[in-house]
Structure formats: structure tokens, C-alpha cells
Amino acid sequence: MFTQCVGQEQANRTSPVEIVAIDPGMVDTELQKSAREQDPLTFAMAGPFNEAYTSGQLKSTEYVAKQIKLIIEKEYEAGVMLTSIS
């Protein structure tokens, strides 16, 4: 919502701020690894995180970084929300 509001506010400015929100989805990070290693009895999300990992749903940090670079290089409508990096 913040991103969309700023985008609308900036749309008619002479030198608008470019703002885009990016939700890369689940990324295979050290924090994600730590979460998967937790005891499912004390950390309920350990199971779903392990399932996402074993089923290949996590994106590598390298892949996400490359996709973000492509996003930065492309022009989008101010305030757009990008909810998937495929």
C-alpha cells in the first residue's frame, strides 16, 4: 500500500521518485535454512519450510538478485507491486 501511495503521489512530479515493491517469494537463505533445522514441535513452520525446500520451491539468492537487476533496468509504472519473480 505504501508503494502504491508513493507512486500516485510522485506520478505528476517533474522529477518523480521511482518506487517499486518486489516480493521475490521464498528464497533459499541462511535464515530459511535455520528455520528448516528447527524442531517442528516448537516451530510450526519448520514443516512447511522443509516441504518448500524438498519440493524445489525455493529460489536461489543468485537467481533472485539477477531478476531484481532486470527489474531495476526496466521501466514500470510508479507504485507497481511485483509479486512474482519467475
N, CA, C and O atoms as CSV, one atom per row, in Angstrom:
chain,resi,resn,atom,element,x,y,z
A,1,MET,N,N,0.825,-1.184,0.000
A,1,MET,CA,C,0.000,0.000,0.000
A,1,MET,C,C,0.878,1.260,0.000
A,1,MET,O,O,0.590,2.219,-0.717
A,2,PHE,N,N,1.938,1.254,0.798
A,2,PHE,CA,C,2.852,2.403,0.856
A,2,PHE,C,C,3.422,2.694,-0.530
A,2,PHE,O,O,3.449,3.841,-0.975
A,3,THR,N,N,3.873,1.649,-1.197
A,3,THR,CA,C,4.479,1.797,-2.514
A,3,THR,C,C,3.485,2.401,-3.502
A,3,THR,O,O,3.833,3.292,-4.277
A,4,GLN,N,N,2.262,1.918,-3.472
A,4,GLN,CA,C,1.239,2.430,-4.376
A,4,GLN,C,C,0.925,3.897,-4.088
A,4,GLN,O,O,0.752,4.690,-5.014
A,5,CYS,N,N,0.852,4.256,-2.811
A,5,CYS,CA,C,0.581,5.653,-2.440
A,5,CYS,C,C,1.702,6.576,-2.918
A,5,CYS,O,O,1.440,7.630,-3.496
A,6,VAL,N,N,2.946,6.175,-2.675
A,6,VAL,CA,C,4.077,6.994,-3.114
A,6,VAL,C,C,4.071,7.102,-4.639
A,6,VAL,O,O,4.330,8.175,-5.185
A,7,GLY,N,N,3.779,6.012,-5.321
A,7,GLY,CA,C,3.721,6.026,-6.778
A,7,GLY,C,C,2.697,7.023,-7.292
A,7,GLY,O,O,2.967,7.760,-8.239
A,8,GLN,N,N,1.517,7.051,-6.671
A,8,GLN,CA,C,0.486,8.003,-7.088
A,8,GLN,C,C,0.905,9.438,-6.781
A,8,GLN,O,O,0.692,10.341,-7.590
A,9,GLU,N,N,1.500,9.642,-5.613
A,9,GLU,CA,C,1.945,10.990,-5.242
A,9,GLU,C,C,3.021,11.510,-6.194
A,9,GLU,O,O,3.065,12.705,-6.489
A,10,GLN,N,N,3.868,10.637,-6.665
A,10,GLN,CA,C,5.000,11.034,-7.497
A,10,GLN,C,C,4.665,11.093,-8.988
A,10,GLN,O,O,5.438,11.654,-9.764
A,11,ALA,N,N,3.548,10.536,-9.397
A,11,ALA,CA,C,3.225,10.377,-10.818
A,11,ALA,C,C,3.301,11.666,-11.623
A,11,ALA,O,O,3.756,11.644,-12.767
A,12,ASN,N,N,2.876,12.774,-11.065
A,12,ASN,CA,C,2.837,14.025,-11.820
A,12,ASN,C,C,3.949,14.997,-11.461
A,12,ASN,O,O,3.902,16.165,-11.846
A,13,ARG,N,N,4.935,14.531,-10.738
A,13,ARG,CA,C,6.059,15.392,-10.363
A,13,ARG,C,C,7.016,15.558,-11.528
A,13,ARG,O,O,7.110,14.693,-12.400
A,14,THR,N,N,7.722,16.673,-11.535
A,14,THR,CA,C,8.709,16.942,-12.579
A,14,THR,C,C,9.841,15.917,-12.544
A,14,THR,O,O,10.256,15.401,-13.582
A,15,SER,N,N,10.330,15.629,-11.346
A,15,SER,CA,C,11.383,14.630,-11.167
A,15,SER,C,C,10.901,13.602,-10.145
A,15,SER,O,O,11.300,13.642,-8.981
A,16,PRO,N,N,10.047,12.688,-10.582
A,16,PRO,CA,C,9.446,11.752,-9.631
A,16,PRO,C,C,10.442,10.720,-9.087
A,16,PRO,O,O,11.404,10.337,-9.752
A,17,VAL,N,N,10.176,10.300,-7.881
A,17,VAL,CA,C,10.919,9.199,-7.279
A,17,VAL,C,C,10.367,7.914,-7.889
A,17,VAL,O,O,9.152,7.730,-7.960
A,18,GLU,N,N,11.243,7.040,-8.321
A,18,GLU,CA,C,10.795,5.750,-8.848
A,18,GLU,C,C,10.712,4.768,-7.688
A,18,GLU,O,O,11.689,4.560,-6.968
A,19,ILE,N,N,9.542,4.168,-7.513
A,19,ILE,CA,C,9.362,3.235,-6.416
A,19,ILE,C,C,8.627,2.002,-6.916
A,19,ILE,O,O,7.591,2.103,-7.572
A,20,VAL,N,N,9.177,0.841,-6.599
A,20,VAL,CA,C,8.596,-0.436,-6.971
A,20,VAL,C,C,8.817,-1.377,-5.793
A,20,VAL,O,O,9.915,-1.428,-5.237
A,21,ALA,N,N,7.790,-2.118,-5.412
A,21,ALA,CA,C,7.930,-3.123,-4.360
A,21,ALA,C,C,8.114,-4.488,-5.017
A,21,ALA,O,O,7.457,-4.801,-6.010
A,22,ILE,N,N,8.999,-5.286,-4.462
A,22,ILE,CA,C,9.287,-6.608,-5.017
A,22,ILE,C,C,9.093,-7.662,-3.936
A,22,ILE,O,O,9.686,-7.578,-2.860
A,23,ASP,N,N,8.265,-8.645,-4.227
A,23,ASP,CA,C,8.098,-9.797,-3.352
A,23,ASP,C,C,8.664,-10.993,-4.104
A,23,ASP,O,O,7.999,-11.532,-4.989
A,24,PRO,N,N,9.879,-11.417,-3.770
A,24,PRO,CA,C,10.513,-12.489,-4.544
A,24,PRO,C,C,9.974,-13.884,-4.244
A,24,PRO,O,O,10.357,-14.843,-4.914
A,25,GLY,N,N,9.108,-14.015,-3.269
A,25,GLY,CA,C,8.663,-15.339,-2.879
A,25,GLY,C,C,9.671,-15.957,-1.919
A,25,GLY,O,O,10.458,-15.243,-1.298
A,26,MET,N,N,9.650,-17.264,-1.797
A,26,MET,CA,C,10.547,-17.934,-0.864
A,26,MET,C,C,11.943,-18.075,-1.461
A,26,MET,O,O,12.111,-18.577,-2.572
A,27,VAL,N,N,12.936,-17.625,-0.707
A,27,VAL,CA,C,14.321,-17.619,-1.166
A,27,VAL,C,C,15.153,-18.494,-0.233
A,27,VAL,O,O,14.965,-18.463,0.983
A,28,ASP,N,N,16.058,-19.261,-0.791
A,28,ASP,CA,C,16.914,-20.164,-0.014
A,28,ASP,C,C,18.065,-19.374,0.615
A,28,ASP,O,O,19.126,-19.209,0.014
A,29,THR,N,N,17.830,-18.893,1.833
A,29,THR,CA,C,18.821,-18.101,2.568
A,29,THR,C,C,19.271,-18.860,3.814
A,29,THR,O,O,18.743,-19.927,4.128
A,30,GLU,N,N,20.242,-18.306,4.512
A,30,GLU,CA,C,20.689,-18.913,5.777
A,30,GLU,C,C,19.563,-18.917,6.813
A,30,GLU,O,O,19.440,-19.862,7.591
A,31,LEU,N,N,18.741,-17.862,6.825
A,31,LEU,CA,C,17.603,-17.808,7.749
A,31,LEU,C,C,16.605,-18.903,7.409
A,31,LEU,O,O,16.057,-19.542,8.307
A,32,GLN,N,N,16.364,-19.124,6.133
A,32,GLN,CA,C,15.461,-20.188,5.691
A,32,GLN,C,C,16.021,-21.549,6.129
A,32,GLN,O,O,15.281,-22.408,6.608
A,33,LYS,N,N,17.322,-21.732,5.960
A,33,LYS,CA,C,17.969,-22.990,6.374
A,33,LYS,C,C,17.826,-23.194,7.883
A,33,LYS,O,O,17.504,-24.291,8.339
A,34,SER,N,N,18.065,-22.138,8.646
A,34,SER,CA,C,17.933,-22.211,10.102
A,34,SER,C,C,16.504,-22.579,10.507
A,34,SER,O,O,16.302,-23.361,11.436
A,35,ALA,N,N,15.530,-22.024,9.820
A,35,ALA,CA,C,14.128,-22.319,10.117
A,35,ALA,C,C,13.815,-23.789,9.837
A,35,ALA,O,O,13.087,-24.426,10.598
A,36,ARG,N,N,14.359,-24.324,8.755
A,36,ARG,CA,C,14.129,-25.733,8.414
A,36,ARG,C,C,14.755,-26.672,9.431
A,36,ARG,O,O,14.282,-27.794,9.612
A,37,GLU,N,N,15.814,-26.225,10.098
A,37,GLU,CA,C,16.518,-27.069,11.065
A,37,GLU,C,C,15.861,-27.081,12.444
A,37,GLU,O,O,16.280,-27.837,13.321
A,38,GLN,N,N,14.845,-26.260,12.641
A,38,GLN,CA,C,14.181,-26.187,13.942
A,38,GLN,C,C,13.306,-27.416,14.180
A,38,GLN,O,O,12.891,-28.092,13.239
A,39,ASP,N,N,13.039,-27.688,15.436
A,39,ASP,CA,C,12.161,-28.788,15.828
A,39,ASP,C,C,10.720,-28.422,15.466
A,39,ASP,O,O,10.213,-27.398,15.924
A,40,PRO,N,N,10.063,-29.238,14.656
A,40,PRO,CA,C,8.681,-28.941,14.263
A,40,PRO,C,C,7.713,-28.846,15.453
A,40,PRO,O,O,6.653,-28.229,15.346
A,41,LEU,N,N,8.082,-29.456,16.578
A,41,LEU,CA,C,7.220,-29.383,17.757
A,41,LEU,C,C,7.269,-28.010,18.414
A,41,LEU,O,O,6.306,-27.599,19.063
A,42,THR,N,N,8.371,-27.303,18.254
A,42,THR,CA,C,8.485,-25.974,18.860
A,42,THR,C,C,8.402,-24.847,17.826
A,42,THR,O,O,8.201,-23.688,18.190
A,43,PHE,N,N,8.556,-25.180,16.548
A,43,PHE,CA,C,8.465,-24.179,15.489
A,43,PHE,C,C,7.575,-24.750,14.386
A,43,PHE,O,O,8.024,-25.542,13.558
A,44,ALA,N,N,6.332,-24.343,14.390
A,44,ALA,CA,C,5.328,-24.925,13.492
A,44,ALA,C,C,5.668,-24.778,12.010
A,44,ALA,O,O,5.262,-25.617,11.206
A,45,MET,N,N,6.393,-23.744,11.636
A,45,MET,CA,C,6.692,-23.511,10.222
A,45,MET,C,C,7.854,-24.357,9.696
A,45,MET,O,O,8.136,-24.335,8.498
A,46,ALA,N,N,8.527,-25.098,10.571
A,46,ALA,CA,C,9.645,-25.938,10.119
A,46,ALA,C,C,9.171,-26.928,9.053
A,46,ALA,O,O,9.850,-27.133,8.047
A,47,GLY,N,N,8.020,-27.532,9.271
A,47,GLY,CA,C,7.478,-28.496,8.312
A,47,GLY,C,C,7.211,-27.874,6.947
A,47,GLY,O,O,7.721,-28.370,5.942
A,48,PRO,N,N,6.418,-26.789,6.885
A,48,PRO,CA,C,6.165,-26.157,5.582
A,48,PRO,C,C,7.441,-25.652,4.901
A,48,PRO,O,O,7.559,-25.735,3.679
A,49,PHE,N,N,8.395,-25.130,5.676
A,49,PHE,CA,C,9.649,-24.670,5.084
A,49,PHE,C,C,10.437,-25.843,4.507
A,49,PHE,O,O,11.016,-25.727,3.426
A,50,ASN,N,N,10.464,-26.978,5.221
A,50,ASN,CA,C,11.140,-28.171,4.705
A,50,ASN,C,C,10.460,-28.686,3.443
A,50,ASN,O,O,11.135,-29.095,2.498
A,51,GLU,N,N,9.138,-28.669,3.418
A,51,GLU,CA,C,8.390,-29.106,2.233
A,51,GLU,C,C,8.708,-28.218,1.037
A,51,GLU,O,O,8.903,-28.714,-0.072
A,52,ALA,N,N,8.760,-26.918,1.258
A,52,ALA,CA,C,9.085,-25.982,0.168
A,52,ALA,C,C,10.491,-26.268,-0.366
A,52,ALA,O,O,10.731,-26.212,-1.572
A,53,TYR,N,N,11.417,-26.575,0.550
A,53,TYR,CA,C,12.798,-26.863,0.158
A,53,TYR,C,C,12.889,-28.172,-0.628
A,53,TYR,O,O,13.482,-28.212,-1.707
A,54,THR,N,N,12.308,-29.226,-0.093
A,54,THR,CA,C,12.428,-30.545,-0.731
A,54,THR,C,C,11.671,-30.610,-2.059
A,54,THR,O,O,12.025,-31.396,-2.936
A,55,SER,N,N,10.636,-29.790,-2.207
A,55,SER,CA,C,9.866,-29.813,-3.460
A,55,SER,C,C,10.409,-28.822,-4.491
A,55,SER,O,O,9.833,-28.670,-5.568
A,56,GLY,N,N,11.526,-28.142,-4.163
A,56,GLY,CA,C,12.168,-27.256,-5.123
A,56,GLY,C,C,11.494,-25.909,-5.307
A,56,GLY,O,O,11.661,-25.274,-6.349
A,57,GLN,N,N,10.737,-25.462,-4.315
A,57,GLN,CA,C,10.012,-24.193,-4.434
A,57,GLN,C,C,10.863,-22.963,-4.105
A,57,GLN,O,O,10.473,-21.838,-4.420
A,58,LEU,N,N,12.028,-23.172,-3.471
A,58,LEU,CA,C,12.854,-22.033,-3.081
A,58,LEU,C,C,13.700,-21.558,-4.254
A,58,LEU,O,O,14.207,-22.353,-5.045
A,59,LYS,N,N,13.836,-20.241,-4.343
A,59,LYS,CA,C,14.696,-19.660,-5.373
A,59,LYS,C,C,16.057,-19.357,-4.754
A,59,LYS,O,O,16.143,-19.014,-3.575
A,60,SER,N,N,17.110,-19.483,-5.538
A,60,SER,CA,C,18.445,-19.164,-5.026
A,60,SER,C,C,18.601,-17.651,-4.919
A,60,SER,O,O,17.932,-16.894,-5.622
A,61,THR,N,N,19.488,-17.225,-4.034
A,61,THR,CA,C,19.743,-15.789,-3.882
A,61,THR,C,C,20.331,-15.221,-5.170
A,61,THR,O,O,20.046,-14.076,-5.522
A,62,GLU,N,N,21.143,-16.000,-5.875
A,62,GLU,CA,C,21.740,-15.554,-7.124
A,62,GLU,C,C,20.663,-15.294,-8.178
A,62,GLU,O,O,20.697,-14.282,-8.877
A,63,TYR,N,N,19.713,-16.216,-8.280
A,63,TYR,CA,C,18.621,-16.071,-9.238
A,63,TYR,C,C,17.793,-14.829,-8.924
A,63,TYR,O,O,17.485,-14.042,-9.819
A,64,VAL,N,N,17.435,-14.657,-7.654
A,64,VAL,CA,C,16.625,-13.504,-7.255
A,64,VAL,C,C,17.373,-12.200,-7.535
A,64,VAL,O,O,16.780,-11.237,-8.022
A,65,ALA,N,N,18.662,-12.167,-7.232
A,65,ALA,CA,C,19.453,-10.963,-7.496
A,65,ALA,C,C,19.451,-10.625,-8.985
A,65,ALA,O,O,19.313,-9.457,-9.350
A,66,LYS,N,N,19.601,-11.627,-9.845
A,66,LYS,CA,C,19.589,-11.390,-11.290
A,66,LYS,C,C,18.231,-10.853,-11.750
A,66,LYS,O,O,18.160,-9.956,-12.590
A,67,GLN,N,N,17.154,-11.415,-11.188
A,67,GLN,CA,C,15.817,-10.955,-11.553
A,67,GLN,C,C,15.577,-9.518,-11.081
A,67,GLN,O,O,14.973,-8.721,-11.799
A,68,ILE,N,N,16.045,-9.189,-9.888
A,68,ILE,CA,C,15.902,-7.824,-9.381
A,68,ILE,C,C,16.688,-6.852,-10.253
A,68,ILE,O,O,16.226,-5.742,-10.517
A,69,LYS,N,N,17.871,-7.263,-10.699
A,69,LYS,CA,C,18.666,-6.411,-11.602
A,69,LYS,C,C,17.882,-6.130,-12.879
A,69,LYS,O,O,17.869,-4.997,-13.360
A,70,LEU,N,N,17.232,-7.147,-13.429
A,70,LEU,CA,C,16.422,-6.954,-14.632
A,70,LEU,C,C,15.255,-6.010,-14.364
A,70,LEU,O,O,14.912,-5.182,-15.208
A,71,ILE,N,N,14.652,-6.139,-13.193
A,71,ILE,CA,C,13.543,-5.259,-12.813
A,71,ILE,C,C,14.021,-3.817,-12.729
A,71,ILE,O,O,13.353,-2.907,-13.219
A,72,ILE,N,N,15.168,-3.612,-12.114
A,72,ILE,CA,C,15.713,-2.262,-11.955
A,72,ILE,C,C,15.993,-1.626,-13.315
A,72,ILE,O,O,15.803,-0.423,-13.493
A,73,GLU,N,N,16.438,-2.427,-14.261
A,73,GLU,CA,C,16.791,-1.918,-15.583
A,73,GLU,C,C,15.574,-1.629,-16.466
A,73,GLU,O,O,15.697,-0.951,-17.486
A,74,LYS,N,N,14.412,-2.135,-16.083
A,74,LYS,CA,C,13.200,-1.953,-16.874
A,74,LYS,C,C,12.349,-0.835,-16.262
A,74,LYS,O,O,12.438,-0.575,-15.061
A,75,GLU,N,N,11.545,-0.188,-17.065
A,75,GLU,CA,C,10.669,0.857,-16.546
A,75,GLU,C,C,9.310,0.265,-16.207
A,75,GLU,O,O,8.733,-0.486,-16.994
A,76,TYR,N,N,8.808,0.608,-15.036
A,76,TYR,CA,C,7.491,0.183,-14.581
A,76,TYR,C,C,6.685,1.406,-14.201
A,76,TYR,O,O,7.239,2.472,-13.932
A,77,GLU,N,N,5.390,1.247,-14.180
A,77,GLU,CA,C,4.515,2.313,-13.700
A,77,GLU,C,C,4.831,2.558,-12.232
A,77,GLU,O,O,4.998,1.612,-11.462
A,78,ALA,N,N,4.913,3.826,-11.846
A,78,ALA,CA,C,5.233,4.172,-10.454
A,78,ALA,C,C,4.242,3.520,-9.502
A,78,ALA,O,O,3.032,3.574,-9.722
A,79,GLY,N,N,4.753,2.909,-8.451
A,79,GLY,CA,C,3.928,2.306,-7.413
A,79,GLY,C,C,3.515,0.884,-7.678
A,79,GLY,O,O,2.743,0.314,-6.907
A,80,VAL,N,N,4.007,0.292,-8.752
A,80,VAL,CA,C,3.593,-1.071,-9.089
A,80,VAL,C,C,4.126,-2.062,-8.047
A,80,VAL,O,O,5.210,-1.878,-7.493
A,81,MET,N,N,3.343,-3.114,-7.793
A,81,MET,CA,C,3.745,-4.193,-6.894
A,81,MET,C,C,4.062,-5.420,-7.741
A,81,MET,O,O,3.187,-5.940,-8.434
A,82,LEU,N,N,5.292,-5.879,-7.690
A,82,LEU,CA,C,5.704,-7.077,-8.416
A,82,LEU,C,C,5.687,-8.228,-7.424
A,82,LEU,O,O,6.529,-8.297,-6.529
A,83,THR,N,N,4.735,-9.125,-7.583
A,83,THR,CA,C,4.542,-10.164,-6.573
A,83,THR,C,C,5.121,-11.510,-6.960
A,83,THR,O,O,5.000,-12.474,-6.205
A,84,SER,N,N,5.743,-11.592,-8.114
A,84,SER,CA,C,6.316,-12.875,-8.501
A,84,SER,C,C,7.592,-12.661,-9.313
A,84,SER,O,O,7.619,-11.891,-10.273
A,85,ILE,N,N,8.609,-13.339,-8.917
A,85,ILE,CA,C,9.833,-13.381,-9.717
A,85,ILE,C,C,9.898,-14.786,-10.274
A,85,ILE,O,O,10.146,-15.745,-9.542
A,86,SER,N,N,9.674,-14.905,-11.571
A,86,SER,CA,C,9.642,-16.256,-12.158
A,86,SER,C,C,10.854,-16.524,-12.998
A,86,SER,O,O,10.985,-17.610,-13.563
